Amino acid sequence: YGIDVSIVRYFTVFGPAGRPDMSIFRFARGIIEETPITVTGDGTQSRDFTYVDDIARGTVLALKPLGFKVINLGGGRTPSSINDLVAFIEARTGKKAILLHAPMAREDMVSTWAEIGRAADLLGWSPQVTLEEGLDLTMDWHLANRDFVASCRP
């Protein structure tokens, strides 16, 4: 049909004012408020976390005419485990997580990792914000907006 459209696939997007149902938001809120957080499985499953500013930049770049293309936007580095994510938030807040474990859903992925070569080739895109930098920015936002965060429900 000659449709000139790009499909952009996002991998575990996070950042300030993120979705309250996503792990980083839930874990940060729970650890800060000292309430239990639920980790599915044993926490060794890993995700390719991508900072929201990198996603926004890649999305805008994908607006240019490319033909029909599917482009992954992800962190592009080795995925981080859920346990490592919890440990980072604990270290950043100085508080210990109260962990509850739930069975991992059968359809849940053990690991996600974006292959971002096409984004680099077609868009000149690569992520600029590391997981640690993005988590620092996200935690700063959570700590500065505690009342708002407390009012959010997944």
C-alpha positions as CSV (number, residue, x, y, z in Angstrom):
1,Y,0.0,0.0,0.0
2,G,3.0,2.3,0.1
3,I,2.4,3.4,3.7
4,D,5.3,5.4,5.0
5,V,5.1,4.7,8.7
6,S,7.6,3.8,11.5
7,I,6.6,1.6,14.3
8,V,8.6,2.3,17.5
9,R,8.9,-0.4,20.2
10,Y,9.7,0.9,23.7
11,F,11.5,-1.1,26.2
12,T,10.7,-0.5,29.9
13,V,10.4,3.2,29.9
14,F,10.9,5.1,33.2
15,G,11.5,8.6,34.6
16,P,10.0,11.3,36.7
17,A,6.2,11.2,36.8
18,G,6.2,7.7,35.4
19,R,3.3,5.3,35.3
20,P,2.4,4.3,38.8
21,D,1.8,0.6,37.8
22,M,5.4,0.2,36.6
23,S,8.1,-1.4,38.8
24,I,10.4,1.6,39.3
25,F,7.5,3.9,40.4
26,R,6.0,1.2,42.7
27,F,9.4,0.2,44.2
28,A,10.5,3.8,44.8
29,R,7.2,4.7,46.4
30,G,7.1,1.6,48.6
31,I,10.7,1.9,49.8
32,I,10.3,5.6,50.5
33,E,7.0,5.1,52.4
34,E,8.4,1.9,54.0
35,T,5.5,-0.2,52.8
36,P,5.8,-3.7,51.3
37,I,6.6,-4.0,47.6
38,T,5.8,-7.1,45.6
39,V,8.5,-8.7,43.4
40,T,7.3,-11.4,41.1
41,G,9.6,-14.4,40.9
42,D,12.9,-14.3,42.6
43,G,13.9,-10.9,41.3
44,T,16.6,-12.2,39.0
45,Q,14.6,-11.5,35.9
46,S,16.0,-8.6,34.0
47,R,14.8,-5.6,31.9
48,D,16.3,-3.2,29.4
49,F,15.3,0.0,31.2
50,T,15.1,3.2,29.0
51,Y,14.9,6.7,30.3
52,V,11.9,8.7,29.1
53,D,13.9,11.6,27.6
54,D,15.8,9.1,25.3
55,I,12.4,7.6,24.3
56,A,11.0,11.0,23.5
57,R,14.0,11.9,21.4
58,G,13.9,8.6,19.5
59,T,10.2,9.0,18.8
60,V,10.6,12.4,17.3
61,L,13.5,11.2,15.1
62,A,11.3,8.3,13.9
63,L,8.8,10.8,12.5
64,K,10.9,11.4,9.4
65,P,9.9,9.4,6.3
66,L,11.7,6.1,6.4
67,G,9.3,3.7,4.6
68,F,7.7,1.0,6.7
69,K,10.1,0.3,9.5
70,V,9.9,-1.3,13.0
71,I,12.5,0.3,15.3
72,N,13.4,-0.7,18.9
73,L,14.2,2.0,21.4
74,G,15.8,0.6,24.5
75,G,18.6,1.1,27.0
76,G,21.0,-0.8,24.7
77,R,23.1,-2.0,27.6
78,T,23.1,-5.3,29.5
79,P,19.7,-5.6,31.2
80,S,19.5,-5.0,34.9
81,S,17.8,-7.4,37.3
82,I,14.9,-6.5,39.5
83,N,17.0,-7.3,42.5
84,D,19.7,-4.8,41.4
85,L,17.0,-2.2,40.8
86,V,15.6,-2.6,44.4
87,A,19.2,-2.5,45.8
88,F,19.8,0.8,43.9
89,I,16.7,2.4,45.3
90,E,17.5,1.1,48.8
91,A,21.0,2.7,48.6
92,R,19.7,6.0,47.3
93,T,17.0,6.3,50.0
94,G,18.9,4.7,52.9
95,K,15.9,2.5,53.5
96,K,15.5,-1.3,53.3
97,A,12.7,-2.7,51.1
98,I,10.0,-4.8,52.7
99,L,9.8,-7.5,50.0
100,L,6.9,-9.7,49.2
101,H,7.4,-12.3,46.6
102,A,4.6,-13.5,44.2
103,P,4.8,-16.2,41.6
104,M,6.0,-15.1,38.2
105,A,3.2,-15.2,35.6
106,R,3.6,-17.9,33.0
107,E,3.5,-15.3,30.2
108,D,6.1,-13.0,31.9
109,M,9.5,-12.7,30.2
110,V,12.6,-13.7,32.2
111,S,14.6,-11.0,30.3
112,T,14.1,-8.2,27.8
113,W,16.8,-6.6,25.8
114,A,16.3,-4.3,22.9
115,E,18.4,-4.7,19.7
116,I,18.9,-1.0,18.9
117,G,21.1,-1.3,15.8
118,R,18.3,-0.2,13.4
119,A,17.6,2.9,15.6
120,A,21.3,3.8,15.3
121,D,21.5,3.2,11.6
122,L,18.2,4.9,10.5
123,L,17.8,7.6,13.2
124,G,21.3,8.2,14.4
125,W,19.8,7.4,17.8
126,S,21.3,5.8,20.9
127,P,20.4,6.2,24.5
128,Q,22.2,9.1,26.3
129,V,21.0,8.6,29.9
130,T,22.4,5.7,31.8
131,L,20.2,3.6,34.1
132,E,22.0,5.1,37.1
133,E,21.6,8.7,35.9
134,G,18.0,8.1,35.1
135,L,17.3,6.5,38.5
136,D,19.0,9.4,40.2
137,L,16.7,11.9,38.3
138,T,13.7,9.7,39.0
139,M,14.5,9.4,42.7
140,D,15.0,13.1,43.0
141,W,11.6,13.6,41.6
142,H,10.0,11.1,43.9
143,L,11.5,12.6,47.0
144,A,10.5,16.2,45.9
145,N,6.9,15.1,45.1
146,R,6.0,12.8,48.0
147,D,2.5,14.1,48.4
148,F,1.7,13.6,44.7
149,V,3.3,10.2,44.6
150,A,1.3,9.1,47.6
151,S,-1.9,10.1,45.9
152,C,-1.1,8.0,42.8
153,R,-2.6,4.5,42.6
154,P,-1.6,1.8,40.1
